[in-house]
Amino acid sequence: MKEHEIYPLLPIVKGDGLYLIDDQGNRYMDAVSSWWVNLFGHGRSEIKTAIQQQADQLEQVIFAGCSNIPAIELAEKLIQLTPKTLDRVFYADCGSAAVEVALKMSFQYWKNIGQPEKQRFIALENGYHGETMGALSVGDVALYKETYGPMLFETIMAPSPDCYYREEGESWYDYSLRQSDKMAELLEQHHHEVAAVILEPLVQCAGNMRMYHPIYLTRVRQLCDQYNVHLIFDEIAVGFGRTGTMFACEQADVVPDFMCVSKGITGGFLPLAAVVTHDSIYQAFYDDYATLKGFLHSHSYTGNALACAAGVATLDIFAKHNVLADNQILINKLSQVAERFKQHPNVGDVRQTGMILAIEMVKNKATKEAFDWRERRGIKVYQYALTQGALLRPLANVVYMMPPYVITEDEIERLAEIAWQGINLAADAD
Ligand SMILES: *Cc1c(COP(=O)(O)O)cnc(C)c1O
């Protein structure tokens, strides 16, 4: 909080498509989709109207013993949209809660079917799955995790397939495949005690937008099948078109046992999350009350009718418009503006997966030596961008664009120009 003596909070009073507007009427391009939740711009009319209409009918009802229409509709749409064999939905109210649900469900599944020794989880180094205790336990971003270490359960960490550290001349494919050998070793060694592998497919977003090749997902799916271990994909950040496909897992043509979705699910209007899984998992919990095999997990706002109505409206936008095909134009534009940054003396890596473009600032381009984190170069880019009408909030020294899909090609160019000037300024600052 002390930071805000130097960096005052932005009082945002209105949203308008790509733009956020402060109390002085200044407009800022929301280059980070308000922490990756916004898909179709602020104030998108179809979603706004759906929430208003739902509020006229029903805002919320207990989700035990009762259901509601938007919750049912959204579940039906989700199972249509997700890979074919995922056909059961469990709601939660934020991404972290969805991760807790997936972990608990996997854990209890093995208990219910008589393999209670499968209690541990394998996760990826540099992964991020949220801020609650289970999610932090399977996460690996030290900044968020370290303080709470003594409170957390122990997770088996596999080296990340993130291609930033690949050898000179090595392809993403070769590097990510090579990294999967370590996962194979860990599974061979621990599978009897492991319930599930959890990972973020293709992009480790909170872990500085590090990216990898889909071959890793293909290999891990094979390994999980071979060793009888669940595979949990945390698509909370990458789902709903961010990587170019509706879900990241489609690029590897694999299906996880549990898929966690949130963030974009309501177009960025209301908090909501879901875990989508197979009927075979559901069946392991389906039994007489006295067997206590049921999944006793609930949140007060589970299946909230307003949030689900926003979710239905969001998925309807995907159904009515060629969102993914149209985004291809924006993806190409992002690739085009990316080129310039590759030559910058303080840029160590420029990487892109679909609608996510990340530019990593370094002290030394040749060795990729990082700037000292205490120098906080990223904040300098952020501050400069604000003066130019863009909310471009970096992750440490990684400047990235993950814009709402309503951005235009011209606006991408403008953002890139602001990022370029901001990086020049930050790299030269002392
Ligand atoms: C944001 C995020 C979460 C946590 O979601 P919250 O809604 O912030 O709790 C979990 N996993 C990934 C990959 C995320 O990006």
The ligand as an ORCA input file, in Angstrom:
! r2SCAN-3c Opt
* xyz 0 1
  C      -6.039    -16.239    -12.353
  C      -5.661    -17.665    -12.319
  C      -6.089    -18.502    -11.282
  C      -6.853    -18.006    -10.090
  O      -8.070    -17.452    -10.426
  P      -8.758    -16.409     -9.380
  O     -10.093    -16.164     -9.970
  O      -7.877    -15.208     -9.394
  O      -8.802    -17.092     -8.069
  C      -5.763    -19.838    -11.358
  N      -5.049    -20.327    -12.383
  C      -4.620    -19.552    -13.400
  C      -3.863    -20.170    -14.508
  C      -4.884    -18.194    -13.382
  O      -4.407    -17.408    -14.349
*
